[in-house]
């Protein structure tokens, strides 16, 4: 479960497909959407519907960044996701790093905590056996994931572990879908739309074929809201309060106005 910091600073660009390539949605055994329940991951899911992917073929993977408390997560979001998954007939699986962001932030002379993830047959726990180390750092406001470590350690590496440690993905084809959009930042604008996932092992003994697709990468924010309206999806509470995205409740990228709102809501 450990990963060198240099690997965290660039999450794309393994073996690119041909320019303009798009996935053949009918050829996959598993279709997974990394779903924060934010507008972009919801739009990605609804786009799959409109491209003919049946809801029953889709799995939502939602990473809890707290695990055992309400510090960084919006406390209502998991229940929102459960109700929406039931309404859309999509399977929902939760996962987390034990102790979440708080435990990793305060880690002192200890290995990075294990990861747990729900599966069709129950909960699995892996990792947590690395060398002792000390972090004791807040995530930094940076595009470099080796210092803005909250995203990889609480989300990206959690998904990687779940993909690598389930036999059902071996000798199968999996499409992993995320909702990054180019308009969000210069860094995200450089992401590939379609590529091999870092957990891909199609040339190895277990033939784990995993593609990574960002279907709304070129979309405007207006297009995202339009598809939610077409399908009658009510966005989660933060958008209704005026927040522009569903990030962590206590996100290090929050503006001064957002911090003032958070102080009023949750002193």
N, C-alpha and C positions, 0 to 999 in steps of 0.2 A: 504493500500500500504506500510505501514511501516513494518520493520522486525528487530528483535533484532540482534545485531552484532554476537552473538553466532550462529545464524542460518545461517549467511552468510559464515562462515568459512568452512562449509561442505555442498556441494550441492548434494550429492549422498548418497545412502545407506538407503532408506526408507524401503521398503519391497522387498527384492531381489527375482527374480524368480528362478526357478530351475537352477542349474549350466549348462551353455551351451545353455540356452534357447535363442531363436530368435523370433522376431515377425512374426506372420502370416499376411503378407502384404495385403491379400485379405479381412481381417476382419475389417478394419478400415473405419469409415465414413469420417475421415479427416486425411490427411498426411501433416504435417507442417515441413518445414526445416528452422531452424534459420540460415539465409544466410547472411554472411558478404560480400559475393561475393569473398571471399578468396578461395584458392585452395582446402582446405579441405571440406568446405561446398558445393562447386561446385562438388567435387568428390562424396560426399554423395548423392547429387541429381542425378548425372549420374549413380551411383550404383543402386538407386531406379529404374531408367529407365531400366537398364539391368536385374533387378529382376522382370520386368513385370508391374511396376506401371506406369500407363498412366500419361503423363505430366499434363493433365487436372485435375487429382486428387490431385496434389501437390500445396501447398501454400508456397511461400517464405515470411518469415518475416524478414525485415531488420530494425535494430534499428539505428536511427540517433543519434550520441552521441553529436552533437552540437545543433540540432533543429533549431536555428535561427542565424547561423553564420558559419564561416569556421575557426575554431581554432584547433580542434582535428580531425575532419573528413577530409579525402581526398575529395576535392570539386568535382571531376569528378565521384566519385564512384556511387552515386545514378543514374546518367544518364546511366552509364555503365550497371547497374543492370536493368534499364527499358528496354534497347535495348536487353539485353541477355534474360530476361524473355519473351519478345515478340518473340524472335527467337526460344526459346525452348517451347513456349506455356504453360508457368507456370504462375500462378497468383502471383502477387507481392503486398504485403501490407507493408507500412511503419509505424513506430511507434517511439516514443521518450518520454523522460521525458522533460517537459517544461523547456526551458533554457539550457538543456543538462548538460554536465559535468561542464561547466563554472559556471552556476547558482548554482549547488550543491556545487562546490568547494568554492565559495564565500559566501555561505549561513550563515547569522548571525541573530540570534534570530528570525527565521522564520521556518515554517514547510517545510519538503521536498516537492518539487514541484509536481503537478499532472502529470499523464501520459496520453498521447493520443495515439490512435492506429486506423489505418484504418481497416474497416470491409467490407464485401460484400454490406452492406447497408449504409455505410457512416462512418464518423469519430466519435469516442467516446472518452470522457475525463473522467477520474476517479481519485480519490485520492486527495491529497493536503490538507487534513483536520487534519493532525496530530499535535502533540504539537510543539511549537516553540523550536528550538534548533540551535546550532552554529557548523559549520564544520570548514571553513577556513583552510583547509589542502589540499595539493596536494595528489593525490593517491600515496601510497607508493609502492616501488619495493618489493613485497612480494607475496607469494602464499596464504597468509591469506586474504580472501576477506573482512574481517571486516576492514582492513586498506588499502588494495588495492580496495577501494570502487567503483572505476569507473566501473568495470565489473558488479557487482550486481545492482548498482543504475541506470546505463545507459542502461543495456542490460537485465540481468537475471530477475530482478524484473519487468521490463517493460513487458517481455513476460508472466511472471506469472500473472500480472494484466490483460493482454489481454485474457488469457485462463480462468481466473476466472470470467470475466465480460462480457462474450458473451453467451447468452442463447443457441446458436447453439451447444455448446459443452456439454450441459446437456443431459442426457439420450442418449449418443452417445459414440463411441470409437474413440479416437484420438491418433495418433502416432506423437510424437514430436522428431525430428531428429536434432542432433548437430554433429559437425565435429571434436571433440577433438581426438587427436592421442596420444597413449602411448609414442611414441618416442619424443614427444615435451618436456616433463618434468617428473620428478619423481612423482610429484603430480598428473598429468594427467594419468600416468600409473596406478594409483590406482582407477581410475573411473570405475564404473560398465559399462559393454557394454549394458546391457538391464535391466531396472528397472522401478518402478513406478515413474512418475514425481511428483514433490512436489505440483503441483496444482491438482493432482489426488484426486477425491472424489467418487470413485466407490462404496463405502460402505455407502455413505450418502444419503440424501433425493433426491438430484438431479442426482445421479448416473453419475457423470462426470468421465469417465474412460480415463485416459491419461497415456500412456506408453512413456518412454524416451529411445531412441535407439541411440547408437554411432556406426554407421556401419563401419567407417574406423579406429576404435580405434587401431587395430592391424596392420594397413597398414604402409608400408615404404613410405617415401617421393617420391621415384621413382615410386611406384605404383599409387600414386596420380597424378603425371604428366602424366603417361601412359594413365589413363582413360580420362583425359582432351584432350590428343592428339587423342585418338580413336574417340571422339565425335566432334573434330574440334573446341573446345572452346579456344578462345584466352584469356589468363589471363589478369587481369587489369594492369594498368600502373605501379604500384609499383614493381611488379615482373620483368617487362621489364627494370626497372631502377636498378635492382640488389638487391632490398629488398627481404628478405627471406620469409616474410609473410605479409598479409594485415591486419595490426593492425591499431591503430589510427595513423594519420600523426605525431602527437606529442606524441608518446607513451612514458610512463615513463621507459619502458624497452629498449629504443633505445640505440644502441652502440654509441661510439664517432664518428665513421665513418658515421653512419646514421644521427647523429646530424649535422655534417659538411655538408652532402648532403642537409639536410633540410634547413640549413642556406643559402646555395647557391640557392636553389629553391624558398624559401619563407622567405626572410630576415625580 
